[in-house]
Amino acid sequence: MIILVLNAGSSSLKYQIYNMSDESVLAQGRVERIGMEDSILTHEPSGKTEVRQVSEILDHNTAVKKLTDLLIDREHGVILSMKDINAVGHRVVHGGESFKHSVIVTSEVKQEIRKLIDLAPLHNPAAMMGIMAVEANLPDVSQVVVFDTAFHQSMPQETFLYPIPMVLYRRHKIRRYGFHGTSHDYVSRQAAMKLNKPLESLKMVTCHIGNGASCAAILDGKSFDTSMGLTPLEGLMMGTRSGDLDPAIVPFTMDKEELTLNEVNSMLNKHSGLQAISGFSSDMREITDAMKDGDKQAKLAFDMYTYRLRKYIGAYAAGMNGIDVLVFTAGVGENSVMVRQAVCENLSFMGIELDNERNEIRSKEVRLISTDKSRVSVLVVPTNEELIIARDTYQLVRESL
């Protein structure tokens, strides 16, 4: 079965196409700057030359048409015709309480996703554009939606409810939802496989740290708690997002700086985090390079970032009454030796012993970076959210046949 996986943003579209007989990636790519005259389509077919096209792509329909044309192109294609695509899987950020698992797209599902736009106004409309674009270009192909929030629907009330009037939850479903669910699900399973232990027997903290970042406490194989909340703003300090802060800062800042609600929301989401403290970058690679050159603001940003990450790991260990496994994943988690070292060195009280030589190794494989004597196994697990989407799509479509 051939599965096309799409991750639609408001002005972008990432894709991968899988042969599910061996889960191999036949091609991957992305369309950037959708809606502009100089849109960029990058297509990377396996074993063939990369293609880069600059042209006018005004909407997602056109983006899907162009990428599917490349998939069947004689020189750059990887399938013979569009009939070879058996299903399309989509990443959808917010499923609210309506979706506890992935589902096949129906008119009812689309209607429910639209109802959830208030909870994810930047993300769910883009996902709907991706779904509608596939319907326009591949009208006979089954579609599946995989939700970032679904994995976290196992959280108990004491972790997902906020201590605010219950009427706000009953009326508006204001609660913790969590995100990066496909990643936390995938890396927790990969870690258990690497350790050759049942996932259900482990107390695990997974740290998905990239430009966006979140931690999850995984107890008995299920999400018990996670750092992102109603939106992806809560929790860890991130590239441009503030993470946790005193809620009173919002009205105080609005009053003192005469900011609108949209302006303060933009400040917290796009102009905070590493970018705000360092003064020059949201990229951890640039932050650590500047630290080596003695930049004090870069050092402060790094220290704040790693301190807040340690706080969450410690809190989740307390919440689960222990920890067996600590996992680092995503761009920073997989690649920053310095971040992993700074976090683990200050968690020695929990029995974490980092093996510095193992930590220095760069690899795309799952790897153990703690010592053999460490009471807590520390692993680096490359995430693969697209593969989870492809697997869920394959399973649901196969069951529906």
C-alpha positions as CSV (number, residue, x, y, z in Angstrom):
1,M,0.0,0.0,0.0
2,I,1.3,3.5,-1.0
3,I,0.5,6.2,1.6
4,L,1.0,10.0,1.0
5,V,1.5,11.9,4.3
6,L,0.7,15.7,4.3
7,N,1.5,18.3,7.0
8,A,-0.2,21.5,5.9
9,G,0.6,24.9,7.3
10,S,-1.0,28.2,6.4
11,S,1.6,29.0,3.8
12,S,3.5,25.6,3.6
13,L,2.9,22.0,2.8
14,K,5.3,19.2,3.8
15,Y,4.9,15.7,2.3
16,Q,6.3,12.2,2.4
17,I,5.2,9.2,0.4
18,Y,5.7,5.7,1.8
19,N,5.6,2.2,0.5
20,M,4.1,0.4,3.5
21,S,5.3,-3.0,2.5
22,D,8.7,-2.1,4.1
23,E,7.9,1.5,5.4
24,S,10.4,2.9,3.0
25,V,10.2,6.6,2.0
26,L,9.8,6.9,-1.8
27,A,10.0,10.7,-1.8
28,Q,9.7,13.7,0.4
29,G,9.5,17.4,0.0
30,R,7.9,20.7,0.9
31,V,6.1,23.6,-0.7
32,E,7.0,27.0,0.9
33,R,5.6,30.5,0.5
34,I,2.1,29.3,-0.7
35,G,0.1,32.3,-1.8
36,M,3.1,34.2,-3.3
37,E,4.5,34.5,-6.8
38,D,7.9,33.1,-5.8
39,S,6.7,29.9,-4.1
40,I,9.3,27.2,-3.7
41,L,8.7,23.4,-4.2
42,T,11.5,21.1,-3.2
43,H,11.1,17.4,-4.2
44,E,13.5,14.7,-3.0
45,P,12.9,11.4,-4.7
46,S,14.7,8.4,-3.2
47,G,17.8,7.5,-5.3
48,K,17.2,10.4,-7.7
49,T,18.2,14.0,-8.1
50,E,16.5,16.6,-6.0
51,V,14.2,19.0,-7.7
52,R,13.7,22.7,-6.8
53,Q,11.1,24.8,-8.5
54,V,10.2,28.4,-8.0
55,S,6.8,29.5,-9.4
56,E,3.5,31.0,-8.5
57,I,1.5,28.7,-6.1
58,L,-1.5,30.7,-4.9
59,D,-3.3,28.0,-2.8
60,H,-3.0,24.5,-1.4
61,N,-5.0,23.0,-4.3
62,T,-2.2,24.1,-6.7
63,A,0.5,22.9,-4.3
64,V,-1.0,19.4,-4.1
65,K,-1.4,19.4,-7.9
66,K,2.2,20.3,-8.5
67,L,3.6,17.8,-6.0
68,T,1.5,15.0,-7.3
69,D,2.6,15.8,-10.8
70,L,6.2,15.4,-9.7
71,L,5.3,12.1,-8.0
72,I,4.4,10.6,-11.4
73,D,7.0,12.6,-13.5
74,R,9.0,10.3,-15.8
75,E,12.3,11.6,-14.7
76,H,11.7,12.6,-11.0
77,G,8.7,10.5,-10.1
78,V,8.4,7.5,-7.8
79,I,5.0,6.0,-8.8
80,L,3.4,5.3,-12.2
81,S,0.1,7.1,-11.7
82,M,-2.1,8.7,-9.1
83,K,-4.0,5.4,-8.8
84,D,-1.0,4.0,-7.0
85,I,-1.7,6.2,-4.0
86,N,-4.0,4.2,-1.8
87,A,-4.6,6.7,1.0
88,V,-3.5,10.1,2.3
89,G,-2.8,10.8,6.0
90,H,-2.9,14.3,7.4
91,R,-1.4,15.8,10.6
92,V,-4.1,17.8,12.5
93,V,-2.9,19.8,15.5
94,H,-6.0,20.0,17.6
95,G,-8.6,17.2,18.1
96,G,-10.0,18.6,21.3
97,E,-12.0,16.0,23.3
98,S,-13.8,14.9,20.1
99,F,-10.9,12.7,18.9
100,K,-9.1,10.2,21.1
101,H,-7.5,8.4,18.1
102,S,-6.9,8.8,14.4
103,V,-10.0,8.6,12.1
104,I,-11.0,8.3,8.5
105,V,-12.2,11.6,7.0
106,T,-15.9,11.9,6.6
107,S,-18.2,14.9,6.3
108,E,-18.9,14.6,10.1
109,V,-15.2,14.6,10.9
110,K,-14.6,17.7,8.8
111,Q,-17.4,19.4,10.5
112,E,-16.0,18.6,13.9
113,I,-12.5,19.8,12.9
114,R,-14.0,23.1,11.9
115,K,-15.7,23.4,15.3
116,L,-12.3,23.1,16.9
117,I,-10.8,26.0,15.0
118,D,-11.2,28.3,18.0
119,L,-8.8,26.1,19.9
120,A,-6.2,26.1,17.1
121,P,-6.9,29.1,14.9
122,L,-3.4,29.0,13.3
123,H,-3.3,25.3,12.6
124,N,-6.7,23.6,12.1
125,P,-7.7,25.8,9.1
126,A,-4.5,24.9,7.4
127,A,-5.2,21.2,7.9
128,M,-8.6,21.6,6.4
129,M,-7.1,23.3,3.4
130,G,-4.9,20.2,3.0
131,I,-7.9,17.9,3.2
132,M,-9.9,19.9,0.7
133,A,-6.9,20.1,-1.7
134,V,-6.7,16.3,-1.7
135,E,-10.4,16.0,-2.3
136,A,-10.0,18.3,-5.3
137,N,-7.0,16.5,-6.8
138,L,-7.5,12.9,-5.6
139,P,-11.3,12.6,-5.1
140,D,-11.4,8.8,-4.9
141,V,-8.6,8.4,-2.3
142,S,-9.4,7.7,1.3
143,Q,-8.1,10.2,3.8
144,V,-7.1,9.8,7.5
145,V,-6.5,12.5,10.1
146,V,-4.0,12.0,12.9
147,F,-4.2,14.4,15.8
148,D,-1.4,15.9,17.9
149,T,-3.7,15.9,20.9
150,A,-5.0,12.3,20.7
151,F,-2.1,10.6,22.5
152,H,-2.7,12.9,25.5
153,Q,-6.4,12.1,25.9
154,S,-5.4,9.4,28.4
155,M,-4.5,12.1,31.0
156,P,-6.5,12.0,34.2
157,Q,-8.5,14.9,35.4
158,E,-6.1,16.0,38.0
159,T,-3.5,16.7,35.3
160,F,-5.6,18.0,32.5
161,L,-7.9,20.4,34.4
162,Y,-6.9,23.9,35.4
163,P,-7.8,25.3,38.8
164,I,-10.2,27.9,37.4
165,P,-14.1,27.9,37.6
166,M,-15.4,24.6,36.3
167,V,-18.0,26.4,34.2
168,L,-15.2,27.4,31.8
169,Y,-14.4,23.8,31.2
170,R,-18.0,22.8,30.8
171,R,-18.9,25.7,28.5
172,H,-15.7,26.1,26.5
173,K,-13.6,23.0,27.1
174,I,-10.7,25.0,28.6
175,R,-8.3,22.3,29.8
176,R,-4.8,20.9,29.1
177,Y,-4.7,19.1,25.7
178,G,-1.0,18.8,25.0
179,F,0.7,18.5,21.6
180,H,3.5,16.6,19.8
181,G,1.5,13.5,20.7
182,T,2.5,11.5,17.6
183,S,6.2,12.2,18.5
184,H,5.9,11.3,22.2
185,D,4.0,8.1,21.3
186,Y,6.6,7.1,18.7
187,V,9.7,7.8,20.7
188,S,8.4,6.1,23.9
189,R,7.7,2.9,21.9
190,Q,11.2,3.1,20.3
191,A,12.9,3.6,23.6
192,A,11.1,0.6,25.1
193,M,12.1,-1.5,22.1
194,K,15.7,-0.4,22.5
195,L,15.7,-1.4,26.1
196,N,13.9,-4.6,25.4
197,K,11.3,-3.9,28.1
198,P,7.5,-3.6,27.9
199,L,6.4,0.0,27.5
200,E,3.6,-0.6,30.0
201,S,6.2,-1.4,32.8
202,L,8.2,1.9,32.4
203,K,7.9,5.3,34.0
204,M,9.2,7.6,31.2
205,V,9.8,11.3,30.5
206,T,10.0,12.2,26.8
207,C,11.4,15.6,25.8
208,H,10.5,16.8,22.4
209,I,12.6,19.9,22.1
210,G,12.9,21.7,18.8
211,N,11.8,25.3,18.0
212,G,8.6,24.2,19.7
213,A,9.1,22.1,22.8
214,S,7.2,19.9,25.2
215,C,7.7,17.2,27.8
216,A,5.4,14.2,28.5
217,A,5.2,12.0,31.5
218,I,4.4,8.5,30.2
219,L,3.1,6.1,32.8
220,D,2.2,2.5,32.0
221,G,2.5,3.3,28.3
222,K,0.0,6.2,28.4
223,S,0.3,9.9,28.6
224,F,-0.1,10.9,32.2
225,D,0.9,14.6,31.9
226,T,2.4,17.0,29.4
227,S,3.8,20.5,29.4
228,M,1.8,22.2,26.6
229,G,-1.7,23.1,27.6
230,L,-4.8,24.5,25.9
231,T,-2.4,25.8,23.3
232,P,1.2,25.1,22.4
233,L,2.3,28.2,24.3
234,E,2.4,26.7,27.8
235,G,5.3,24.8,29.3
236,L,8.9,24.9,28.4
237,M,10.9,27.9,27.2
238,M,11.0,27.5,23.4
239,G,12.6,29.2,20.4
240,T,10.2,32.1,20.2
241,R,7.5,31.1,22.7
242,S,7.7,32.1,26.4
243,G,6.3,28.9,27.9
244,D,5.2,29.2,31.6
245,L,4.8,32.7,33.1
246,D,2.6,34.5,35.6
247,P,-0.8,35.0,33.9
248,A,-1.0,38.5,35.4
249,I,1.9,39.6,33.1
250,V,-0.6,39.7,30.2
251,P,-3.0,42.4,31.6
252,F,-0.1,44.2,33.3
253,T,1.9,44.4,30.0
254,M,-1.2,45.3,28.0
255,D,-1.9,48.2,30.4
256,K,1.7,49.5,30.6
257,E,2.6,49.2,26.9
258,E,-0.9,49.9,25.6
259,L,-0.9,46.6,23.7
260,T,-3.9,44.9,22.1
261,L,-4.8,41.3,22.8
262,N,-3.4,40.3,19.4
263,E,-0.2,42.2,20.0
264,V,0.5,40.6,23.4
265,N,-0.4,37.2,21.9
266,S,2.1,37.7,19.2
267,M,4.8,38.8,21.7
268,L,4.4,35.6,23.7
269,N,4.3,33.3,20.7
270,K,6.7,34.9,18.2
271,H,9.0,37.3,20.1
272,S,9.8,35.5,23.4
273,G,11.8,32.5,24.4
274,L,15.4,32.0,23.2
275,Q,15.0,34.9,20.7
276,A,14.0,37.4,23.4
277,I,16.6,36.5,26.0
278,S,19.6,36.0,23.6
279,G,18.6,39.1,21.6
280,F,19.6,37.6,18.3
281,S,18.4,34.1,17.6
282,S,15.8,31.3,18.4
283,D,18.2,28.7,17.1
284,M,20.0,26.6,19.7
285,R,23.0,26.0,17.4
286,E,23.6,29.8,17.1
287,I,23.0,30.2,20.9
288,T,25.7,27.6,21.8
289,D,28.1,29.0,19.2
290,A,27.8,32.4,20.7
291,M,28.3,31.0,24.2
292,K,31.6,29.6,23.1
293,D,32.6,33.1,22.1
294,G,31.7,34.5,25.5
295,D,28.2,36.0,24.8
296,K,26.6,36.5,28.2
297,Q,23.0,36.8,26.9
298,A,23.4,33.6,24.9
299,K,24.7,31.9,28.1
300,L,21.7,33.3,30.0
301,A,19.3,32.0,27.4
302,F,20.9,28.6,27.5
303,D,20.8,28.4,31.3
304,M,17.2,29.4,31.4
305,Y,16.2,26.9,28.8
306,T,18.0,24.0,30.4
307,Y,16.9,24.9,33.9
308,R,13.2,25.0,32.9
309,L,13.6,21.6,31.2
310,R,15.1,20.1,34.3
311,K,12.2,21.4,36.4
312,Y,9.7,19.6,34.2
313,I,11.7,16.4,34.2
314,G,11.9,16.5,38.0
315,A,8.2,17.4,38.4
316,Y,7.1,14.5,36.2
317,A,9.4,12.1,38.1
318,A,7.7,13.2,41.3
319,G,4.2,12.9,39.7
320,M,4.9,9.3,38.6
321,N,6.7,8.4,41.9
322,G,9.9,7.7,40.0
323,I,11.5,7.5,36.5
324,D,13.0,4.7,34.6
325,V,13.7,6.3,31.3
326,L,14.5,9.8,30.0
327,V,14.3,10.4,26.2
328,F,15.6,13.3,24.2
329,T,14.1,13.9,20.7
330,A,13.5,16.5,17.9
331,G,15.9,19.1,16.6
332,V,17.6,20.2,19.8
333,G,17.1,17.0,21.7
334,E,18.7,14.9,19.0
335,N,21.5,17.2,18.1
336,S,22.6,19.4,21.0
337,V,25.3,17.6,23.0
338,M,25.5,20.6,25.3
339,V,21.8,20.7,26.2
340,R,21.7,17.0,27.0
341,Q,24.8,17.3,29.1
342,A,23.6,20.4,31.0
343,V,20.2,18.8,31.8
344,C,21.6,15.4,32.9
345,E,24.5,16.7,35.0
346,N,22.0,18.4,37.2
347,L,19.8,15.4,37.6
348,S,22.3,13.2,39.3
349,F,20.2,13.1,42.5
350,M,17.7,11.0,40.5
351,G,20.4,8.4,39.6
352,I,21.1,9.8,36.1
353,E,24.7,9.2,35.0
354,L,25.5,10.5,31.6
355,D,28.2,8.8,29.5
356,N,30.0,11.8,27.9
357,E,31.5,9.7,25.1
358,R,28.2,8.2,24.2
359,N,26.6,11.6,24.4
360,E,29.1,13.0,21.9
361,I,28.2,10.4,19.2
362,R,26.1,11.7,16.4
363,S,23.8,9.2,14.8
364,K,20.4,8.8,13.3
365,E,19.9,5.6,15.2
366,V,18.2,5.1,18.7
367,R,21.1,5.2,21.2
368,L,21.7,4.9,24.9
369,I,23.8,7.8,26.3
370,S,23.7,7.0,30.0
371,T,26.4,4.8,31.7
372,D,25.8,1.1,32.3
373,K,25.5,1.9,36.1
374,S,22.9,4.7,35.7
375,R,19.7,4.0,37.5
376,V,17.8,5.9,34.8
377,S,18.3,4.9,31.1
378,V,18.9,8.1,29.0
379,L,18.3,7.7,25.3
380,V,18.4,9.8,22.2
381,V,15.5,8.7,19.9
382,P,15.1,10.4,16.4
383,T,11.4,11.2,16.1
384,N,9.4,10.2,13.0
385,E,5.9,11.8,13.2
386,E,5.3,11.1,9.5
387,L,5.8,7.4,10.0
388,I,3.2,7.3,12.8
389,I,0.8,9.1,10.5
390,A,1.5,6.6,7.7
391,R,1.0,3.7,10.0
392,D,-2.3,4.9,11.4
393,T,-3.5,5.7,7.9
394,Y,-2.5,2.2,6.7
395,Q,-4.2,0.5,9.6
396,L,-7.4,2.4,9.4
397,V,-7.8,2.1,5.6
398,R,-6.9,-1.6,5.7
399,E,-9.5,-2.2,8.4
400,S,-12.1,-0.4,6.3
401,L,-11.7,-2.5,3.2
